[in-house]
Amino acid sequence: GFPEERFERLYREVETTLYRDAVHTRVLAPLPGVVLEPERVELGGGLSLVRGERADAPPEVVWPEDGEGEPAARCVLERDVAPGEQLPAAEAEERFRGLVTALRLFKPGAVSLGAPGWRRAGDGRWAAVALGGPATARGAAWTLSAGEVEELREFLAALDEAAAAGTVAWALARFEMGCERDHDSEALSDYLLALRALLDATSDAGEASLALRVAALCAEEGRRRAMQRRVEATLSLERFVMGGGGSLAERIGSESPRELVAEIERDLRALLRDVLC
């Protein structure tokens, strides 16, 4: 039979030897707008999502200053390092920003990387670290249910293998700019510019067929004509926002401007996901 007790003893000895001088280091940052149903979601490579009230962090960071509302979720990066070393803040910020991008592509919602971050080595004191930025995002909360955890992990693994470059990288950057705008009217052109880049619609001929191509790629047969009309209405809405003259009703009829922007964001997200994954 397998010598279970002897294996466990030897394993503990090896682990003690390897990690005897290691110090457990953490860097965390708030994710305003993110709501987690699970208490903790491990994402691999030491990266995880943690519900605000479950995060090992200073109380003044976890709970709002006014004592009202719910604490923001946290993204956490953990690693064992040699004594006297710290997890580089630049590496943590790169991982956190990559995670925010993935969350925005995974589903809609107001997710952003807040500031400042916090770092701790072993049982030492928490120290603020410069990363993140103003929490600018609009719309409803970004919510992760327990049933979506495995799908999110698979999506992150697919994105890790993707290499966004050239036009795709530029379109992805414009998509993120749109997600960070305070108002739908400001995000509208970001999303349309990203679509024009992805679909090579920068010429007059490309612009004229943009709505048709978006409908062909994003709608099922039988619904494409309706989507084409809505994309055309969105393009008219952009011209109105740019001061193109005429009334809003003349431009888009009875369509809801907010719904048009939400739909073009959804279509752009779907195309970026397909290209990247």
Secondary structure, 3 states (H helix, E strand, C coil): CCCHHHHHHHHHHHHHHHHCCCEEEEEEEEECCEEECCCEEEEECCEEEECHHHCCCCHHHHCCCCCCCCCCEEEEEEEEECCCCCCCHHHHHHHHHHHHHHHHHHCCCCCCCCCCEEEEECCCCCEEECCCCCCCCCCCCEEECHHHHHHHHHHHHHHHCCCCCHHHHHHHHHHHHHHHCCCHHHHHHHHHHHHHHHCCCCCHHHHHCHHHHHHHHHCCCCCHHHHHHHHHHHHHHHHHHCCCCCCHHHHHCCCCHHHHHHHHHHHHHHHHHHHHC
